[in-house]
Amino acid sequence: MTIQRILVADGEESIRQVLTKALKRQGFNVDLAEDGLQARNLAQKQHYDLVLLDINIPGIQGTDLLKQFRTDHSNTLIIIMTAEAMMENTITAMRNGAYDYLTKPFDLTALAATILKAEKAAAQVLTAIDFLDLTAGKKPQRQDESLEALVAHKLENSLAQMNLQEMNNLYEMVLHQIERPLINIVLKKTRGNQIKTAEVLGINRNTLRKKIKILDIEVKRGN
């Protein structure tokens, strides 16, 4: 994936101006949002390859906005911008699907390096569709070929094309992309029965509840 359009979402005008000048000099198309609501509205009208998101942005809380982006715009990369005092929220954001983070104040060289790394990673990492549509265009060699064998085949082919020396969070990125749809599918099959869903997934109910909350999953009963 080539990064072309970037959304800068930050409550500080000085930061928005500096980032806009730097990013435009690098050839990117840049839009600006001064609060979470404006960022959400812009993303509904325009696709962004990358969002630079201040975790402490006014309006919609940065962590909540991140969840919305991961739900509605799963192919958009999110880089969190944070003050050192907000590192606990940054860790939570990384667990919820942010690609990387920058600690304020950061220099423009670090910004450029992070964007380049994100662009390379996006071109290499399997998407959720790749993972969930494992059998697309490939018939099992045997009727008893297992899901594990299909996953292994897909992973082996994909990893062969990756420069693993430049990857530092492949495990997290893959899990974030597969966990939410997996839980959604099982919840749908069990008609929203969380006890049965936890049993099928092999996790306890409290763990499932936490995952539903963290991944912002809507539970519909009786469907």
Sequence and secondary structure as in RCSB ss.txt:
>XXXX:A:sequence
MTIQRILVADGEESIRQVLTKALKRQGFNVDLAEDGLQARNLAQKQHYDLVLLDINIPGIQGTDLLKQFRTDHSN
TLIIIMTAEAMMENTITAMRNGAYDYLTKPFDLTALAATILKAEKAAAQVLTAIDFLDLTAGKKPQRQDESLEAL
VAHKLENSLAQMNLQEMNNLYEMVLHQIERPLINIVLKKTRGNQIKTAEVLGINRNTLRKKIKILDIEVKRGN
>XXXX:A:secstr
    EEEEE S HHHHHHHHHHHHHTT EEEEESSHHHHHHHHHHS  SEEEEETT SSS HHHHHHHHHHH TT
SEEEEEEEGGGHHHHHHHHHTT  EEEEES  HHHHHHHHHHHHHHHHHS  HHHHHTTTTT   SSTT  HHHH
HHHHHHHHHTTS GGG S HHHHHHHHHHHHHHHHHHHHTTT HHHHHHHHTS HHHHHHHHHHTT    TT 
